[in-house]
């Protein structure tokens, strides 16, 4: 019996059965032996003993307690003589009933206490086990032995343990990945600094410094992405969901990449019209920034990167953001994997960390948007499209 409720009801049932068994036994004894049965005599004796325990004068005299027999029978002073078959005095009956009721309540209390202790014993064992657990042990608590009423609480606690374990695993994985990703650019910074110091001519020193600056910029970008990734994993998102225009956000982001695009002679183009979404502006800026940066890095030199904001009529008000480049694209077998953290498609020669598109997927999920990658039909490169739900009504 795993239910605390049924344990208590079973204890009460036992008391009821015990009371009925006594009553039926007394009734049968009365039928068979009349008023001289053992039960009646025993109850009378109990009542008389209880009355005698009381101080003299505590119980007023009754007609049954002052009786003078013609043959010179002595009378009791203050107490009734125990005469079997005679009517028991009212005080004795009251005291007997009080004792029996007290005994019955005591039995109920003992059985209820036993039921509660038996039901809560698994919880005490759990608390002892938790007190001696390893700090990183997040194994779920067993729910088979606990009362049914407490299982939802244990299940919710196990769910919380699973979430904490997931967060801890993600944190440990992030630390390991960050250490791995930062090790290479930091080593490159050290090497380029030594090359610059050892240069014999100003021309060689300038070349080394340019490479040092390039590695420094790449390290700075990697550090920013890692910080954005850590903020996303920690749940520090959606600081303020406000209406925002994807077209204006995209125009602002493209202006930040003019110099980077000019270095590869890539033309940046913005198409479409105003598209309102309910979003965190900072996170949406990170999303667009990573998409554009990825397109410029992997696009064809001298080519074009197009950002388009479109309304999806078939979806009942959804808006669509597309970023298209004209680079070599990604094989169809790797299209789903490019959004995985630290994933780089085989054969990729462009330097990168594999974080940017995973940030895009994470931010899109937080805003209820769907993200998909495909081969661009016109430019032949990679097209990343995000569809945002119609959460903002026209005012």
Secondary structure, 3 states (H helix, E strand, C coil): CCCHHHHHHHHHHHHHHHHHHHHHHHHHHHHHHHHHCHHHHHHHHHHHHHHHHCCCCCCCCCHHHCCCCCCCCCCCCCCCCCCCCCCCCHHHHHHHHHHHHHHHHHHHHHHHHHHHHHHHHHHHHHHHHHHCCCCCCCCCCCCCCCCHHHHHHHHHHHHHHHHHHHHHHHHHHHHHHHHHHHHHHHHHHHHHHHHHHHCCCHHHHHHHHHHHHHHHHHHHHHHHHHHHHHHHHCCCCCCCEEEEEHHHHHHHHHHHCHHHHHHCCCEEEEEECCCEEEEEHHHHHHHHHHHHHHHHHHCCCCCEEEEEEEEEHHHCCEEEEEEECCCCCCCHHHCCHHHCCCCCCCCCCCCCCCCHHHHHHHHHHHCCCEEEEEECCCCCCEEEEEEECCCCCCC
